[in-house]
Structure formats: structure tokens, C-alpha cells
Amino acid sequence: MKFRKNLLAQVVAIALCGAFVSSANAAAVITDGAGTSATIADAGYFSNTTALGMSYLGREFVNLGTWASNYSFNANGSSVAVADESVGAPFGTDASNPFISSIVFSGGNLVLTASFSGGWSFIETVSIPTSGHVAVQVQLTNNTGATATDVQWGVGIDPDQGVPVGLGFDTTNVINATGNAGSVTATSLDGWSLTLANTTSASAFAINPFVGSNCCSPVDPALMLAAAQAPGDYGFADSSINLAYDLGTIASQHSVTFGYEYIMAVPEPETYAMLLAGLGLIGFSARRRMQG
């Protein structure tokens, strides 16, 4: 459901967070101490300033190959902001920060970013609720002085968890469900999977997962919502996985809150068995050809 708050509550929330500020950070690392870590840039995406953007049990999922983590925000039928970690930046440089946001509180498993841009307030909270999960909550407040229509949000990532073991950039990409249960999963050849899932109990929102054919560019949420990709397997390729939110109309001085989660998972034992069996068959076939 949509959570509507007045501007005073929004300012108080930012002020309370600001009470913990010692200085703005370029990026902050959150970890559960049990194998899950995420490095968050001031802009709110996974940072490129370290080799570990998002990792689980020693496996990195993001900062490999052409790294990509992004979000897009539309209102009134046009783009308000696109934050893209991959735009023209060499490794070690977070590329874009359209909200001019900064990390105002970090500690343990929490990172909060807040800013004002173009009449919109933006607060993002990132946490590790359980091992292998990185949860994101976004709050947008309309301070433009006018009602905003067609408010849309898109978030995307290029999963490359097969790279560390030499299995390349491609993943098997499956949309599991749409709507409130919306999620999309990318699985590497050795069975390590990354799922981007909605966590908002919001029947008022239209929520569409999307598999992008271009692995490393942000996808306009309007395009994702219009495409309305259905559940199913979208093939083995170097694709991005995304979620798009249709947030509807937000009146002036009101807020909307929504959330999503990145879920990293290790393969089941039978997956390893199948992989080893497949590699064995490939080796046997190659040996027979050489003998023949």
C-alpha cells in the first residue's frame, strides 16, 4: 500500500538521521559478518569503488566484467533522474548521482541516503535482513508544489556471478512472477543465483519484472511496464534483471514508500552433480573424437 506522509514528518526523519552524521562518505560497506556484504555508493546503487559490490560466501555478483547497477525515476510522463553506476566511469569511480545524495548514517547492517533534487525528496535504506539477502527501501516525497502523475521507478542490475569460476557473463534468466510477488532470477552455469524480488505489500502498485537484452544500460521503467513481460524463461544470455514500479499519482507534500530485495543463493547439491556429469560427458565426447 502507499504510505502518505506530510512534509514535516519527512524533514524530521532527515533531521534525525542527520544527527548521526560525522561526514559524508563516498561509499559504505554493510555486512552481516557471515558472508554477506554490499558496498553502497552515495547515489544509492552498488558501488564500483571496491572489488566487492555485492557478495555472498566469497562469490561476487556485481562488480565483474562490465559492472552495472542502476535506478530510474519518471514523473509526469518524462524522466526525472537516472542513476547509473556504469556510465562512462573507470573501475573505482561511481559515475552518476542525479539526486546529489549522500550517505547520512551507516552502521552495522544499515545505510541511509537522503537528498533533495528538482522538488523531490529521496530516502533509501539498505539492510541485510538475513544472510544472502540485501534489502532496499525507497521513500519518495513530492515537494514540487503540484500533483505528480505517472510516477514510475525502475531498478536494474547485471549479474555476473559466473565470472569468478571462469563460466562467463551469461546467466539463465527467468521471470518467476509479476505483481506483488514479482521477481526475476539470473542463474549462472554452476547454479549460483541472484533474484531481484519485490517486498512491497502494495496492491495499489503495478510491479513488473523485466529481463533486458542489453546487460549494462538502465531500462526506462515506462518501457518495462508497457512490455509487461510474463513469467517464463527468457534464455541464457548476458542480460540485466530489473523491476519496474508504477507508483501512480503522488500529491504535493505526500510520500510513497516501496521496497525490493536482492537474494543470493548457492546451488543445490544436485546442481553440482549435474554440472560435473555434464563436464564429464563433454570430456568423454572430446576424447572419443581424438581417438577416432
C-alpha positions in Angstrom: 0.0 0.0 0.0 1.1 3.6 -0.4 2.3 5.4 2.7 1.5 9.1 2.6 3.3 11.4 5.0 3.4 15.2 5.3 6.5 17.2 4.6 7.1 17.9 8.4 7.4 14.2 9.1 9.8 13.9 6.1 12.0 16.8 7.4 12.0 15.3 10.9 13.1 11.9 9.6 16.0 13.5 7.7 17.0 15.6 10.7 17.1 12.6 13.0 19.3 10.7 10.5 21.4 13.8 10.2 22.1 13.7 13.9 24.3 10.7 13.3 26.3 12.3 10.5 30.0 12.8 11.1 30.9 13.3 7.5 29.6 12.2 4.1 31.1 9.1 2.7 31.8 8.1 -0.9 30.6 4.6 -0.1 29.7 2.5 2.9 30.1 -1.3 3.3 27.4 -3.2 5.2 28.0 -6.8 6.2 26.3 -9.5 8.4 29.6 -11.0 9.4 28.5 -14.3 8.0 29.5 -14.0 4.3 27.1 -11.3 3.0 28.4 -7.8 2.1 27.3 -4.9 0.0 29.1 -1.6 -0.8 26.6 1.2 -1.3 27.5 4.5 -3.1 26.2 7.9 -2.1 23.8 7.7 -5.1 22.2 4.5 -3.6 23.4 1.8 -6.1 26.1 -0.8 -5.6 29.4 1.0 -5.6 32.2 0.4 -8.0 34.9 1.7 -5.7 35.8 -1.7 -4.4 36.0 -5.2 -6.0 33.1 -6.3 -3.8 29.8 -4.6 -4.9 27.6 -7.4 -3.6 29.0 -10.7 -2.5 27.9 -13.9 -0.7 30.1 -16.7 0.7 33.1 -15.4 -1.3 31.2 -15.1 -4.6 30.9 -11.6 -6.1 27.7 -10.9 -8.1 28.0 -7.4 -9.4 31.5 -5.8 -9.9 32.8 -8.1 -12.6 33.0 -7.6 -16.4 31.0 -4.6 -17.3 29.7 -3.7 -13.9 26.1 -2.3 -13.8 23.8 -1.2 -11.0 21.2 1.5 -11.7 17.8 3.0 -11.0 15.5 5.3 -13.0 12.7 7.7 -11.8 9.9 9.1 -14.0 7.2 11.6 -13.3 4.5 13.4 -15.4 5.4 11.3 -18.4 9.2 12.2 -18.5 12.4 11.2 -16.9 13.4 12.9 -13.6 16.6 11.1 -12.9 18.7 8.1 -14.0 21.4 6.9 -11.6 23.8 4.5 -13.4 26.9 3.1 -11.8 28.3 2.0 -15.2 28.1 5.3 -17.2 31.5 6.1 -18.6 33.4 5.6 -15.4 36.6 3.6 -14.9 36.7 1.0 -12.2 36.9 2.7 -8.8 34.7 5.7 -9.8 30.9 5.9 -9.1 29.6 7.5 -12.2 26.3 9.4 -11.5 24.4 10.9 -8.6 21.4 12.8 -10.0 19.8 13.4 -6.6 23.1 14.7 -5.2 22.5 12.3 -2.4 24.9 11.2 0.4 25.1 8.6 3.0 24.0 10.2 6.2 24.0 7.2 8.5 25.8 3.9 8.3 26.5 1.2 10.9 26.1 -2.5 11.3 23.7 -3.5 8.5 22.1 -0.2 7.7 22.8 2.5 5.1 20.5 5.5 4.7 20.8 8.1 1.9 18.8 11.3 1.6 18.7 14.3 -0.7 16.6 16.9 -2.4 16.6 17.4 -6.2 14.1 19.0 -8.5 11.5 19.3 -5.8 11.7 15.6 -4.8 12.9 14.1 -1.5 14.7 10.8 -1.8 15.5 8.4 1.1 16.9 5.0 0.6 17.5 2.4 3.3 19.7 -0.6 2.6 20.0 -3.5 5.1 20.9 -7.2 5.3 17.8 -8.8 6.9 19.2 -12.3 6.7 22.3 -14.0 5.2 22.4 -13.7 1.4 19.7 -11.0 1.3 20.2 -7.3 0.6 17.0 -5.3 1.2 16.3 -1.8 -0.2 13.5 0.5 0.9 12.9 3.7 -1.1 10.8 6.7 0.1 9.9 9.4 -2.4 8.3 12.7 -1.4 6.8 15.2 -3.8 7.9 18.7 -2.8 7.3 20.2 -6.2 4.2 22.1 -5.2 2.0 20.3 -7.7 0.5 16.8 -8.0 2.7 14.4 -10.0 1.2 11.8 -12.3 2.6 8.7 -13.9 5.3 8.3 -11.2 7.4 5.3 -12.1 10.6 3.7 -10.6 12.9 1.2 -12.2 15.8 -0.7 -10.7 18.3 -3.0 -12.5 21.5 -4.9 -12.2 23.8 -7.0 -14.4 24.5 -10.3 -12.6 28.0 -11.8 -13.4 28.4 -14.4 -10.7 29.7 -17.0 -13.1 32.8 -14.9 -13.9 35.0 -15.8 -10.8 34.9 -19.5 -11.8 35.5 -18.9 -15.5 32.0 -19.6 -16.6 31.5 -16.2 -18.3 28.9 -13.5 -18.1 25.8 -15.3 -19.3 23.0 -16.4 -17.0 19.7 -18.3 -17.3 17.1 -15.5 -16.8 13.7 -16.4 -15.5 10.7 -14.2 -14.5 9.1 -16.1 -11.6 6.0 -14.0 -11.1 4.5 -10.5 -11.6 2.6 -8.1 -9.4 3.0 -8.2 -5.6 5.0 -11.5 -5.8 7.1 -10.1 -8.7 10.6 -11.4 -9.0 13.2 -12.3 -11.6 16.2 -14.7 -11.2 19.5 -15.0 -13.0 21.4 -18.2 -12.5 25.0 -19.0 -13.6 26.1 -22.3 -15.1 27.3 -23.6 -11.8 23.9 -22.8 -10.1 24.6 -19.6 -8.2 21.5 -17.4 -8.5 20.6 -13.8 -7.9 16.9 -12.9 -7.5 15.5 -9.4 -7.6 12.2 -9.5 -5.8 9.5 -7.1 -4.7 9.0 -6.8 -1.0 6.2 -4.2 -1.1 2.8 -5.4 0.1 1.1 -2.9 -2.3 -1.8 -4.0 -4.4 -2.1 -0.3 -5.5 1.2 -0.6 -7.4 1.8 -2.2 -10.7 5.1 -4.2 -10.4 6.7 -5.7 -13.5 9.9 -7.7 -13.6 11.9 -7.4 -16.8 14.8 -9.2 -18.5 16.8 -6.7 -20.5 18.6 -7.7 -23.7 21.3 -5.1 -23.1 23.2 -6.1 -20.0 24.6 -2.8 -18.9 22.2 0.1 -19.6 19.3 1.3 -17.5 15.9 0.4 -18.8 13.2 3.1 -18.8 10.5 2.0 -16.3 7.8 3.1 -18.8 9.2 0.6 -21.3 9.3 -2.2 -18.8 5.7 -1.5 -17.6 4.5 -1.3 -21.2 6.3 -4.6 -22.1 4.5 -6.5 -19.3 6.8 -9.5 -19.7 5.1 -12.6 -18.5 6.6 -15.3 -16.2 8.9 -17.7 -18.1 12.4 -18.5 -19.2 14.0 -15.6 -21.2 17.1 -17.6 -22.2 20.7 -18.0 -21.4 22.4 -14.6 -22.1 24.3 -11.7 -20.6 21.1 -9.9 -19.6 20.1 -7.4 -17.0 17.4 -8.2 -14.4 15.1 -5.4 -13.4 11.9 -4.4 -11.6 9.6 -1.6 -12.6 7.1 0.1 -10.3 4.0 2.2 -11.4 3.5 4.4 -8.4 0.6 6.3 -9.8 -0.2 9.8 -8.6 1.6 11.5 -5.7 0.0 14.7 -4.4 2.2 17.6 -3.4 3.7 17.2 0.1 3.0 13.4 0.1 5.2 10.4 0.0 5.3 6.9 -1.4 7.3 4.0 0.1 8.2 0.7 -1.7 10.9 -1.9 -1.4 12.8 -4.7 -3.1 15.4 -7.3 -2.2 18.4 -8.9 -3.8 18.6 -12.6 -2.9 21.8 -14.5 -3.5 21.7 -18.3 -3.3 24.2 -21.2 -3.6 23.3 -24.1 -5.9 21.6 -27.2 -4.6 23.9 -30.3 -4.4 22.1 -31.9 -7.3 23.0 -28.9 -9.5 26.7 -29.5 -8.8 26.2 -33.2 -9.6 24.6 -32.4 -12.9 27.3 -29.9 -13.8 30.1 -32.4 -13.1 28.2 -35.1 -15.1 27.8 -32.7 -18.0 31.5 -31.8 -17.9 32.3 -35.5 -17.8 30.2 -36.2 -20.9 31.9 -33.3 -22.7 35.3 -34.7 -21.8 34.3 -38.2 -22.8 33.0 -37.0 -26.2 36.1 -35.0 -26.9 38.4 -37.9 -26.0 36.4 -40.2 -28.4 36.8 -37.7 -31.2 40.5 -37.6 -30.7 40.8 -41.3 -30.7 38.7 -41.6 -33.8 
